[in-house]
Amino acid sequence: MNKNLHVEGMTCGHCVETVTKAVNSLAGIKKITVDLDQKQVSVDFDESQTDVGAISSKIIEVGFEVIEN
Ligand SMILES: [Cu+2]
């Protein structure tokens, strides 16, 4: 499954790396792409292992705001 999330608060490459690492620490993540300019985080994941709620919580946990599209 693929989900696009609107993530507020990312300002630089370090933020992108923080979000990427946090999401990748979850089980079932296949691919994450972060578009800093568009504030979009695109995640491919195995829905039998994780869900949008868990992904959003993880992003919030490391200090960003998730606005679901
Ligand atoms: Cu940053």
N, CA, C, O and the ligand as a Tripos MOL2 file, in Angstrom:
@<TRIPOS>MOLECULE
protein
  277   275    70     0     0
PROTEIN
NO_CHARGES

@<TRIPOS>ATOM
      1 N           0.8470   -1.1910    0.0000 N.3       1 MET1
      2 CA          0.0000    0.0000    0.0000 C.3       1 MET1
      3 C           0.8840    1.2440    0.0000 C.2       1 MET1
      4 O           1.9690    1.2370    0.5820 O.2       1 MET1
      5 N           0.4330    2.2890   -0.6380 N.am      2 ASN2
      6 CA          1.1630    3.5570   -0.6360 C.3       2 ASN2
      7 C           0.2870    4.6370   -0.0260 C.2       2 ASN2
      8 O          -0.9160    4.7190   -0.2770 O.2       2 ASN2
      9 N           0.9380    5.4660    0.7880 N.am      3 LYS3
     10 CA          0.2180    6.5810    1.3840 C.3       3 LYS3
     11 C           1.0860    7.8260    1.3300 C.2       3 LYS3
     12 O           2.2830    7.7770    1.6110 O.2       3 LYS3
     13 N           0.4680    8.9420    0.9640 N.am      4 ASN4
     14 CA          1.1500   10.2290    1.0030 C.3       4 ASN4
     15 C           0.7080   10.9770    2.2330 C.2       4 ASN4
     16 O          -0.4860   11.1070    2.5030 O.2       4 ASN4
     17 N           1.6830   11.4720    2.9800 N.am      5 LEU5
     18 CA          1.3600   12.2600    4.1610 C.3       5 LEU5
     19 C           1.9350   13.6590    4.0020 C.2       5 LEU5
     20 O           3.0430   13.8380    3.4970 O.2       5 LEU5
     21 N           1.1770   14.6280    4.4330 N.am      6 HIS6
     22 CA          1.6510   16.0120    4.4750 C.3       6 HIS6
     23 C           2.2980   16.1980    5.8490 C.2       6 HIS6
     24 O           1.6330   16.0930    6.8800 O.2       6 HIS6
     25 N           3.5990   16.4750    5.8450 N.am      7 VAL7
     26 CA          4.3350   16.6100    7.1070 C.3       7 VAL7
     27 C           4.8710   18.0290    7.2410 C.2       7 VAL7
     28 O           5.6320   18.5090    6.4000 O.2       7 VAL7
     29 N           4.4590   18.6820    8.3080 N.am      8 GLU8
     30 CA          4.9140   20.0440    8.5880 C.3       8 GLU8
     31 C           6.1050   20.0210    9.5410 C.2       8 GLU8
     32 O           6.2060   19.1520   10.4060 O.2       8 GLU8
     33 N           7.0050   20.9880    9.3690 N.am      9 GLY9
     34 CA          8.1040   21.1680   10.3120 C.3       9 GLY9
     35 C           9.4680   20.7540    9.7900 C.2       9 GLY9
     36 O          10.4830   20.9740   10.4510 O.2       9 GLY9
     37 N           9.4960   20.1500    8.5960 N.am     10 MET10
     38 CA         10.7950   19.7550    8.0300 C.3      10 MET10
     39 C          11.3980   20.9690    7.3230 C.2      10 MET10
     40 O          10.7640   21.5890    6.4700 O.2      10 MET10
     41 N          12.6370   21.2920    7.6990 N.am     11 THR11
     42 CA         13.2500   22.4860    7.1230 C.3      11 THR11
     43 C          14.5490   22.2340    6.3670 C.2      11 THR11
     44 O          15.0160   23.1040    5.6320 O.2      11 THR11
     45 N          15.1280   21.0680    6.5380 N.am     12 CYS12
     46 CA         16.4130   20.8180    5.8980 C.3      12 CYS12
     47 C          16.6540   19.3290    5.7030 C.2      12 CYS12
     48 O          15.8300   18.4950    6.0760 O.2      12 CYS12
     49 N          17.7940   19.0160    5.1140 N.am     13 GLY13
     50 CA         18.1470   17.6320    4.8530 C.3      13 GLY13
     51 C          18.2360   16.7840    6.1090 C.2      13 GLY13
     52 O          17.9800   15.5800    6.0840 O.2      13 GLY13
     53 N          18.6030   17.4290    7.2060 N.am     14 HIS14
     54 CA         18.6900   16.6920    8.4670 C.3      14 HIS14
     55 C          17.3090   16.2370    8.9270 C.2      14 HIS14
     56 O          17.1460   15.1220    9.4220 O.2      14 HIS14
     57 N          16.3290   17.0980    8.7620 N.am     15 CYS15
     58 CA         14.9410   16.7340    9.1040 C.3      15 CYS15
     59 C          14.4780   15.5620    8.2370 C.2      15 CYS15
     60 O          13.8390   14.6270    8.7200 O.2      15 CYS15
     61 N          14.8140   15.6340    6.9560 N.am     16 VAL16
     62 CA         14.4340   14.5700    6.0170 C.3      16 VAL16
     63 C          15.0340   13.2410    6.4800 C.2      16 VAL16
     64 O          14.3750   12.2010    6.4620 O.2      16 VAL16
     65 N          16.2970   13.3030    6.8920 N.am     17 GLU17
     66 CA         16.9900   12.1060    7.3580 C.3      17 GLU17
     67 C          16.3480   11.5640    8.6420 C.2      17 GLU17
     68 O          16.1880   10.3550    8.8070 O.2      17 GLU17
     69 N          15.9890   12.4700    9.5340 N.am     18 THR18
     70 CA         15.3510   12.0670   10.7960 C.3      18 THR18
     71 C          14.0290   11.3490   10.5320 C.2      18 THR18
     72 O          13.7540   10.2970   11.1080 O.2      18 THR18
     73 N          13.2180   11.9330    9.6540 N.am     19 VAL19
     74 CA         11.9220   11.3280    9.3200 C.3      19 VAL19
     75 C          12.1310    9.9790    8.6350 C.2      19 VAL19
     76 O          11.4640    8.9960    8.9580 O.2      19 VAL19
     77 N          13.0690    9.9460    7.6800 N.am     20 THR20
     78 CA         13.3350    8.7160    6.9290 C.3      20 THR20
     79 C          13.7720    7.5910    7.8590 C.2      20 THR20
     80 O          13.2660    6.4730    7.7720 O.2      20 THR20
     81 N          14.7100    7.8910    8.7450 N.am     21 LYS21
     82 CA         15.2110    6.8730    9.6740 C.3      21 LYS21
     83 C          14.1160    6.4030   10.6220 C.2      21 LYS21
     84 O          13.9980    5.2100   10.8980 O.2      21 LYS21
     85 N          13.3260    7.3320   11.1150 N.am     22 ALA22
     86 CA         12.2570    6.9810   12.0640 C.3      22 ALA22
     87 C          11.2540    6.0420   11.4040 C.2      22 ALA22
     88 O          10.8750    5.0210   11.9790 O.2      22 ALA22
     89 N          10.8320    6.3920   10.2010 N.am     23 VAL23
     90 CA          9.8380    5.5570    9.5090 C.3      23 VAL23
     91 C          10.4440    4.2000    9.1520 C.2      23 VAL23
     92 O           9.7870    3.1680    9.2890 O.2      23 VAL23
     93 N          11.6850    4.2050    8.7000 N.am     24 ASN24
     94 CA         12.3470    2.9470    8.3370 C.3      24 ASN24
     95 C          12.5710    2.0230    9.5370 C.2      24 ASN24
     96 O          12.8160    0.8300    9.3560 O.2      24 ASN24
     97 N          12.4920    2.5560   10.7500 N.am     25 SER25
     98 CA         12.6700    1.7170   11.9370 C.3      25 SER25
     99 C          11.4350    0.8570   12.2100 C.2      25 SER25
    100 O          11.4840   -0.0750   13.0130 O.2      25 SER25
    101 N          10.3370    1.1760   11.5420 N.am     26 LEU26
    102 CA          9.1120    0.3890   11.7060 C.3      26 LEU26
    103 C           9.1690   -0.8660   10.8320 C.2      26 LEU26
    104 O           9.8020   -0.8820    9.7770 O.2      26 LEU26
    105 N           8.4970   -1.9070   11.2970 N.am     27 ALA27
    106 CA          8.3950   -3.1270   10.4940 C.3      27 ALA27
    107 C           7.4910   -2.8580    9.2940 C.2      27 ALA27
    108 O           6.5410   -2.0810    9.3790 O.2      27 ALA27
    109 N           7.8000   -3.5080    8.1860 N.am     28 GLY28
    110 CA          6.8960   -3.4670    7.0420 C.3      28 GLY28
    111 C           7.0300   -2.2800    6.1100 C.2      28 GLY28
    112 O           6.2320   -2.1260    5.1860 O.2      28 GLY28
    113 N           8.0420   -1.4250    6.3400 N.am     29 ILE29
    114 CA          8.2490   -0.2840    5.4420 C.3      29 ILE29
    115 C           9.0610   -0.7450    4.2320 C.2      29 ILE29
    116 O          10.1580   -1.2860    4.3750 O.2      29 ILE29
    117 N           8.5100   -0.5250    3.0500 N.am     30 LYS30
    118 CA          9.2010   -0.9330    1.8210 C.3      30 LYS30
    119 C          10.0100    0.2190    1.2510 C.2      30 LYS30
    120 O          11.1520    0.0370    0.8280 O.2      30 LYS30
    121 N           9.4160    1.4010    1.2410 N.am     31 LYS31
    122 CA         10.0940    2.5480    0.6530 C.3      31 LYS31
    123 C           9.5100    3.8390    1.2150 C.2      31 LYS31
    124 O           8.2990    3.9570    1.4040 O.2      31 LYS31
    125 N          10.3870    4.8030    1.4770 N.am     32 ILE32
    126 CA          9.9110    6.1290    1.8880 C.3      32 ILE32
    127 C          10.6230    7.1670    1.0410 C.2      32 ILE32
    128 O          11.8390    7.1230    0.8590 O.2      32 ILE32
    129 N           9.8370    8.0980    0.5290 N.am     33 THR33
    130 CA         10.3750    9.1960   -0.2540 C.3      33 THR33
    131 C           9.8940   10.4930    0.3780 C.2      33 THR33
    132 O           8.7020   10.6670    0.6300 O.2      33 THR33
    133 N          10.8360   11.4090    0.6340 N.am     34 VAL34
    134 CA         10.4690   12.6800    1.2460 C.3      34 VAL34
    135 C          10.7260   13.8120    0.2690 C.2      34 VAL34
    136 O          11.8300   13.9620   -0.2540 O.2      34 VAL34
    137 N           9.6950   14.6040    0.0320 N.am     35 ASP35
    138 CA          9.8240   15.8090   -0.8010 C.3      35 ASP35
    139 C           9.7590   17.0080    0.1450 C.2      35 ASP35
    140 O           8.6910   17.4070    0.6080 O.2      35 ASP35
    141 N          10.9360   17.5640    0.4110 N.am     36 LEU36
    142 CA         11.0380   18.6570    1.3880 C.3      36 LEU36
    143 C          10.2640   19.9010    0.9460 C.2      36 LEU36
    144 O           9.5640   20.5170    1.7500 O.2      36 LEU36
    145 N          10.3890   20.2680   -0.3250 N.am     37 ASP37
    146 CA          9.7090   21.4680   -0.8310 C.3      37 ASP37
    147 C           8.1840   21.3510   -0.7500 C.2      37 ASP37
    148 O           7.4890   22.2970   -0.3800 O.2      37 ASP37
    149 N           7.6900   20.1690   -1.1050 N.am     38 GLN38
    150 CA          6.2390   19.9600   -1.1140 C.3      38 GLN38
    151 C           5.6940   19.4760    0.2310 C.2      38 GLN38
    152 O           4.4860   19.3280    0.4130 O.2      38 GLN38
    153 N           6.6260   19.2300    1.1810 N.am     39 LYS39
    154 CA          6.2480   18.7270    2.5090 C.3      39 LYS39
    155 C           5.4740   17.4100    2.4270 C.2      39 LYS39
    156 O           4.5780   17.1400    3.2270 O.2      39 LYS39
    157 N           5.8450   16.6110    1.4450 N.am     40 GLN40
    158 CA          5.1580   15.3370    1.2410 C.3      40 GLN40
    159 C           6.0590   14.1640    1.5950 C.2      40 GLN40
    160 O           7.2250   14.1130    1.2030 O.2      40 GLN40
    161 N           5.5020   13.2360    2.3340 N.am     41 VAL41
    162 CA          6.2030   11.9970    2.6430 C.3      41 VAL41
    163 C           5.3810   10.8600    2.0390 C.2      41 VAL41
    164 O           4.2270   10.6380    2.4070 O.2      41 VAL41
    165 N           6.0060   10.1480    1.1050 N.am     42 SER42
    166 CA          5.3380    9.0350    0.4420 C.3      42 SER42
    167 C           5.9040    7.7310    0.9920 C.2      42 SER42
    168 O           7.1120    7.4970    0.9560 O.2      42 SER42
    169 N           5.0180    6.8940    1.4980 N.am     43 VAL43
    170 CA          5.4750    5.6510    2.1220 C.3      43 VAL43
    171 C           4.7970    4.4480    1.4670 C.2      43 VAL43
    172 O           3.5720    4.3830    1.3600 O.2      43 VAL43
    173 N           5.6260    3.5020    1.0330 N.am     44 ASP44
    174 CA          5.1300    2.1960    0.5780 C.3      44 ASP44
    175 C           5.3100    1.2470    1.7440 C.2      44 ASP44
    176 O           6.4030    1.1340    2.2990 O.2      44 ASP44
    177 N           4.2480    0.5710    2.1120 N.am     45 PHE45
    178 CA          4.3630   -0.3410    3.2560 C.3      45 PHE45
    179 C           3.4800   -1.5660    3.0980 C.2      45 PHE45
    180 O           2.5270   -1.5940    2.3190 O.2      45 PHE45
    181 N           3.8460   -2.5810    3.8810 N.am     46 ASP46
    182 CA          3.0790   -3.8200    3.9160 C.3      46 ASP46
    183 C           1.9900   -3.6350    4.9670 C.2      46 ASP46
    184 O           2.2770   -3.5590    6.1620 O.2      46 ASP46
    185 N           0.7540   -3.5630    4.5200 N.am     47 GLU47
    186 CA         -0.3280   -3.2530    5.4530 C.3      47 GLU47
    187 C          -0.6430   -4.3910    6.4280 C.2      47 GLU47
    188 O          -1.4470   -4.2160    7.3440 O.2      47 GLU47
    189 N          -0.0130   -5.5570    6.2340 N.am     48 SER48
    190 CA         -0.1860   -6.6230    7.2270 C.3      48 SER48
    191 C           0.7760   -6.4230    8.3990 C.2      48 SER48
    192 O           0.6460   -7.0740    9.4360 O.2      48 SER48
    193 N           1.7520   -5.5090    8.2230 N.am     49 GLN49
    194 CA          2.7510   -5.2950    9.2710 C.3      49 GLN49
    195 C           2.6690   -3.9380    9.9600 C.2      49 GLN49
    196 O           3.0950   -3.7980   11.1060 O.2      49 GLN49
    197 N           2.1260   -2.9450    9.2730 N.am     50 THR50
    198 CA          2.0300   -1.6220    9.8860 C.3      50 THR50
    199 C           0.8510   -0.8770    9.2700 C.2      50 THR50
    200 O           0.1920   -1.3830    8.3620 O.2      50 THR50
    201 N           0.5940    0.3140    9.7640 N.am     51 ASP51
    202 CA         -0.5100    1.0920    9.2040 C.3      51 ASP51
    203 C          -0.1890    2.5880    9.2730 C.2      51 ASP51
    204 O           0.8210    3.0000    9.8440 O.2      51 ASP51
    205 N          -1.0670    3.3760    8.6810 N.am     52 VAL52
    206 CA         -0.8270    4.8170    8.6080 C.3      52 VAL52
    207 C          -0.7270    5.4430    9.9980 C.2      52 VAL52
    208 O           0.0510    6.3720   10.2160 O.2      52 VAL52
    209 N          -1.5220    4.9220   10.9350 N.am     53 GLY53
    210 CA         -1.4860    5.4450   12.3020 C.3      53 GLY53
    211 C          -0.1190    5.2800   12.9430 C.2      53 GLY53
    212 O           0.3870    6.1900   13.6000 O.2      53 GLY53
    213 N           0.4720    4.1090   12.7450 N.am     54 ALA54
    214 CA          1.7920    3.8330   13.3240 C.3      54 ALA54
    215 C           2.8620    4.7070   12.6720 C.2      54 ALA54
    216 O           3.7690    5.2030   13.3390 O.2      54 ALA54
    217 N           2.7390    4.8830   11.3640 N.am     55 ILE55
    218 CA          3.7100    5.7170   10.6320 C.3      55 ILE55
    219 C           3.5970    7.1710   11.0930 C.2      55 ILE55
    220 O           4.6060    7.8240   11.3590 O.2      55 ILE55
    221 N           2.3720    7.6670   11.1830 N.am     56 SER56
    222 CA          2.1500    9.0470   11.6410 C.3      56 SER56
    223 C           2.6710    9.2480   13.0530 C.2      56 SER56
    224 O           3.3290   10.2480   13.3420 O.2      56 SER56
    225 N           2.3770    8.2980   13.9360 N.am     57 SER57
    226 CA          2.8270    8.4040   15.3260 C.3      57 SER57
    227 C           4.3370    8.4950   15.4090 C.2      57 SER57
    228 O           4.8850    9.2560   16.2060 O.2      57 SER57
    229 N           5.0100    7.7010   14.5680 N.am     58 LYS58
    230 CA          6.4700    7.6850   14.5730 C.3      58 LYS58
    231 C           7.0200    9.0450   14.1360 C.2      58 LYS58
    232 O           7.9800    9.5470   14.7220 O.2      58 LYS58
    233 N           6.4200    9.6300   13.1250 N.am     59 ILE59
    234 CA          6.8760   10.9350   12.6220 C.3      59 ILE59
    235 C           6.6450   12.0180   13.6860 C.2      59 ILE59
    236 O           7.4760   12.9050   13.8800 O.2      59 ILE59
    237 N           5.5140   11.9260   14.3590 N.am     60 ILE60
    238 CA          5.1950   12.8890   15.4280 C.3      60 ILE60
    239 C           6.1800   12.7270   16.5860 C.2      60 ILE60
    240 O           6.6380   13.7040   17.1780 O.2      60 ILE60
    241 N           6.4960   11.4530   16.8950 N.am     61 GLU61
    242 CA          7.4190   11.1310   17.9970 C.3      61 GLU61
    243 C           8.7840   11.8080   17.8160 C.2      61 GLU61
    244 O           9.4190   12.1880   18.7990 O.2      61 GLU61
    245 N           9.2370   11.9620   16.5620 N.am     62 VAL62
    246 CA         10.5400   12.5910   16.3430 C.3      62 VAL62
    247 C          10.4190   14.0960   16.0810 C.2      62 VAL62
    248 O          11.3930   14.7310   15.6780 O.2      62 VAL62
    249 N           9.2450   14.6620   16.3060 N.am     63 GLY63
    250 CA          9.1270   16.1050   16.3590 C.3      63 GLY63
    251 C           8.4570   16.8400   15.2150 C.2      63 GLY63
    252 O           8.5980   18.0560   15.0830 O.2      63 GLY63
    253 N           7.7270   16.1040   14.3850 N.am     64 PHE64
    254 CA          7.0750   16.7830   13.2580 C.3      64 PHE64
    255 C           5.5590   16.6440   13.3470 C.2      64 PHE64
    256 O           5.0230   15.8880   14.1570 O.2      64 PHE64
    257 N           4.8940   17.4000   12.4840 N.am     65 GLU65
    258 CA          3.4360   17.4010   12.5130 C.3      65 GLU65
    259 C           2.9050   16.7330   11.2500 C.2      65 GLU65
    260 O           3.3060   17.0730   10.1370 O.2      65 GLU65
    261 N           2.0030   15.7830   11.4370 N.am     66 VAL66
    262 CA          1.4460   15.0690   10.2930 C.3      66 VAL66
    263 C           0.0340   15.5310   10.0190 C.2      66 VAL66
    264 O          -0.8350   15.4900   10.8900 O.2      66 VAL66
    265 N          -0.1780   15.9730    8.7860 N.am     67 ILE67
    266 CA         -1.5050   16.3520    8.3440 C.3      67 ILE67
    267 C          -1.8510   15.3770    7.2230 C.2      67 ILE67
    268 O          -1.3030   15.4650    6.1240 O.2      67 ILE67
    269 N          -2.7460   14.4650    7.5000 N.am     68 GLU68
    270 CA         -3.0600   13.4340    6.5180 C.3      68 GLU68
    271 C          -3.7540   14.0520    5.3110 C.2      68 GLU68
    272 O          -4.6590   14.8750    5.4450 O.2      68 GLU68
    273 N          -3.3090   13.6360    4.1370 N.am     69 ASN69
    274 CA         -3.8930   14.1980    2.9130 C.3      69 ASN69
    275 C          -5.2470   13.5500    2.6130 C.2      69 ASN69
    276 O          -5.8900   13.8940    1.6210 O.2      69 ASN69
    277 CU         16.1250   20.1700    9.4790 Cu       70 CU70
@<TRIPOS>BOND
     1     1     2 1
     2     2     3 1
     3     3     4 2
     4     3     5 am
     5     5     6 1
     6     6     7 1
     7     7     8 2
     8     7     9 am
     9     9    10 1
    10    10    11 1
    11    11    12 2
    12    11    13 am
    13    13    14 1
    14    14    15 1
    15    15    16 2
    16    15    17 am
    17    17    18 1
    18    18    19 1
    19    19    20 2
    20    19    21 am
    21    21    22 1
    22    22    23 1
    23    23    24 2
    24    23    25 am
    25    25    26 1
    26    26    27 1
    27    27    28 2
    28    27    29 am
    29    29    30 1
    30    30    31 1
    31    31    32 2
    32    31    33 am
    33    33    34 1
    34    34    35 1
    35    35    36 2
    36    35    37 am
    37    37    38 1
    38    38    39 1
    39    39    40 2
    40    39    41 am
    41    41    42 1
    42    42    43 1
    43    43    44 2
    44    43    45 am
    45    45    46 1
    46    46    47 1
    47    47    48 2
    48    47    49 am
    49    49    50 1
    50    50    51 1
    51    51    52 2
    52    51    53 am
    53    53    54 1
    54    54    55 1
    55    55    56 2
    56    55    57 am
    57    57    58 1
    58    58    59 1
    59    59    60 2
    60    59    61 am
    61    61    62 1
    62    62    63 1
    63    63    64 2
    64    63    65 am
    65    65    66 1
    66    66    67 1
    67    67    68 2
    68    67    69 am
    69    69    70 1
    70    70    71 1
    71    71    72 2
    72    71    73 am
    73    73    74 1
    74    74    75 1
    75    75    76 2
    76    75    77 am
    77    77    78 1
    78    78    79 1
    79    79    80 2
    80    79    81 am
    81    81    82 1
    82    82    83 1
    83    83    84 2
    84    83    85 am
    85    85    86 1
    86    86    87 1
    87    87    88 2
    88    87    89 am
    89    89    90 1
    90    90    91 1
    91    91    92 2
    92    91    93 am
    93    93    94 1
    94    94    95 1
    95    95    96 2
    96    95    97 am
    97    97    98 1
    98    98    99 1
    99    99   100 2
   100    99   101 am
   101   101   102 1
   102   102   103 1
   103   103   104 2
   104   103   105 am
   105   105   106 1
   106   106   107 1
   107   107   108 2
   108   107   109 am
   109   109   110 1
   110   110   111 1
   111   111   112 2
   112   111   113 am
   113   113   114 1
   114   114   115 1
   115   115   116 2
   116   115   117 am
   117   117   118 1
   118   118   119 1
   119   119   120 2
   120   119   121 am
   121   121   122 1
   122   122   123 1
   123   123   124 2
   124   123   125 am
   125   125   126 1
   126   126   127 1
   127   127   128 2
   128   127   129 am
   129   129   130 1
   130   130   131 1
   131   131   132 2
   132   131   133 am
   133   133   134 1
   134   134   135 1
   135   135   136 2
   136   135   137 am
   137   137   138 1
   138   138   139 1
   139   139   140 2
   140   139   141 am
   141   141   142 1
   142   142   143 1
   143   143   144 2
   144   143   145 am
   145   145   146 1
   146   146   147 1
   147   147   148 2
   148   147   149 am
   149   149   150 1
   150   150   151 1
   151   151   152 2
   152   151   153 am
   153   153   154 1
   154   154   155 1
   155   155   156 2
   156   155   157 am
   157   157   158 1
   158   158   159 1
   159   159   160 2
   160   159   161 am
   161   161   162 1
   162   162   163 1
   163   163   164 2
   164   163   165 am
   165   165   166 1
   166   166   167 1
   167   167   168 2
   168   167   169 am
   169   169   170 1
   170   170   171 1
   171   171   172 2
   172   171   173 am
   173   173   174 1
   174   174   175 1
   175   175   176 2
   176   175   177 am
   177   177   178 1
   178   178   179 1
   179   179   180 2
   180   179   181 am
   181   181   182 1
   182   182   183 1
   183   183   184 2
   184   183   185 am
   185   185   186 1
   186   186   187 1
   187   187   188 2
   188   187   189 am
   189   189   190 1
   190   190   191 1
   191   191   192 2
   192   191   193 am
   193   193   194 1
   194   194   195 1
   195   195   196 2
   196   195   197 am
   197   197   198 1
   198   198   199 1
   199   199   200 2
   200   199   201 am
   201   201   202 1
   202   202   203 1
   203   203   204 2
   204   203   205 am
   205   205   206 1
   206   206   207 1
   207   207   208 2
   208   207   209 am
   209   209   210 1
   210   210   211 1
   211   211   212 2
   212   211   213 am
   213   213   214 1
   214   214   215 1
   215   215   216 2
   216   215   217 am
   217   217   218 1
   218   218   219 1
   219   219   220 2
   220   219   221 am
   221   221   222 1
   222   222   223 1
   223   223   224 2
   224   223   225 am
   225   225   226 1
   226   226   227 1
   227   227   228 2
   228   227   229 am
   229   229   230 1
   230   230   231 1
   231   231   232 2
   232   231   233 am
   233   233   234 1
   234   234   235 1
   235   235   236 2
   236   235   237 am
   237   237   238 1
   238   238   239 1
   239   239   240 2
   240   239   241 am
   241   241   242 1
   242   242   243 1
   243   243   244 2
   244   243   245 am
   245   245   246 1
   246   246   247 1
   247   247   248 2
   248   247   249 am
   249   249   250 1
   250   250   251 1
   251   251   252 2
   252   251   253 am
   253   253   254 1
   254   254   255 1
   255   255   256 2
   256   255   257 am
   257   257   258 1
   258   258   259 1
   259   259   260 2
   260   259   261 am
   261   261   262 1
   262   262   263 1
   263   263   264 2
   264   263   265 am
   265   265   266 1
   266   266   267 1
   267   267   268 2
   268   267   269 am
   269   269   270 1
   270   270   271 1
   271   271   272 2
   272   271   273 am
   273   273   274 1
   274   274   275 1
   275   275   276 2
@<TRIPOS>SUBSTRUCTURE
     1 MET1         2 RESIDUE 1 A MET
     2 ASN2         6 RESIDUE 1 A ASN
     3 LYS3        10 RESIDUE 1 A LYS
     4 ASN4        14 RESIDUE 1 A ASN
     5 LEU5        18 RESIDUE 1 A LEU
     6 HIS6        22 RESIDUE 1 A HIS
     7 VAL7        26 RESIDUE 1 A VAL
     8 GLU8        30 RESIDUE 1 A GLU
     9 GLY9        34 RESIDUE 1 A GLY
    10 MET10       38 RESIDUE 1 A MET
    11 THR11       42 RESIDUE 1 A THR
    12 CYS12       46 RESIDUE 1 A CYS
    13 GLY13       50 RESIDUE 1 A GLY
    14 HIS14       54 RESIDUE 1 A HIS
    15 CYS15       58 RESIDUE 1 A CYS
    16 VAL16       62 RESIDUE 1 A VAL
    17 GLU17       66 RESIDUE 1 A GLU
    18 THR18       70 RESIDUE 1 A THR
    19 VAL19       74 RESIDUE 1 A VAL
    20 THR20       78 RESIDUE 1 A THR
    21 LYS21       82 RESIDUE 1 A LYS
    22 ALA22       86 RESIDUE 1 A ALA
    23 VAL23       90 RESIDUE 1 A VAL
    24 ASN24       94 RESIDUE 1 A ASN
    25 SER25       98 RESIDUE 1 A SER
    26 LEU26      102 RESIDUE 1 A LEU
    27 ALA27      106 RESIDUE 1 A ALA
    28 GLY28      110 RESIDUE 1 A GLY
    29 ILE29      114 RESIDUE 1 A ILE
    30 LYS30      118 RESIDUE 1 A LYS
    31 LYS31      122 RESIDUE 1 A LYS
    32 ILE32      126 RESIDUE 1 A ILE
    33 THR33      130 RESIDUE 1 A THR
    34 VAL34      134 RESIDUE 1 A VAL
    35 ASP35      138 RESIDUE 1 A ASP
    36 LEU36      142 RESIDUE 1 A LEU
    37 ASP37      146 RESIDUE 1 A ASP
    38 GLN38      150 RESIDUE 1 A GLN
    39 LYS39      154 RESIDUE 1 A LYS
    40 GLN40      158 RESIDUE 1 A GLN
    41 VAL41      162 RESIDUE 1 A VAL
    42 SER42      166 RESIDUE 1 A SER
    43 VAL43      170 RESIDUE 1 A VAL
    44 ASP44      174 RESIDUE 1 A ASP
    45 PHE45      178 RESIDUE 1 A PHE
    46 ASP46      182 RESIDUE 1 A ASP
    47 GLU47      186 RESIDUE 1 A GLU
    48 SER48      190 RESIDUE 1 A SER
    49 GLN49      194 RESIDUE 1 A GLN
    50 THR50      198 RESIDUE 1 A THR
    51 ASP51      202 RESIDUE 1 A ASP
    52 VAL52      206 RESIDUE 1 A VAL
    53 GLY53      210 RESIDUE 1 A GLY
    54 ALA54      214 RESIDUE 1 A ALA
    55 ILE55      218 RESIDUE 1 A ILE
    56 SER56      222 RESIDUE 1 A SER
    57 SER57      226 RESIDUE 1 A SER
    58 LYS58      230 RESIDUE 1 A LYS
    59 ILE59      234 RESIDUE 1 A ILE
    60 ILE60      238 RESIDUE 1 A ILE
    61 GLU61      242 RESIDUE 1 A GLU
    62 VAL62      246 RESIDUE 1 A VAL
    63 GLY63      250 RESIDUE 1 A GLY
    64 PHE64      254 RESIDUE 1 A PHE
    65 GLU65      258 RESIDUE 1 A GLU
    66 VAL66      262 RESIDUE 1 A VAL
    67 ILE67      266 RESIDUE 1 A ILE
    68 GLU68      270 RESIDUE 1 A GLU
    69 ASN69      274 RESIDUE 1 A ASN
    70 CU70       277 GROUP 0 **** ****
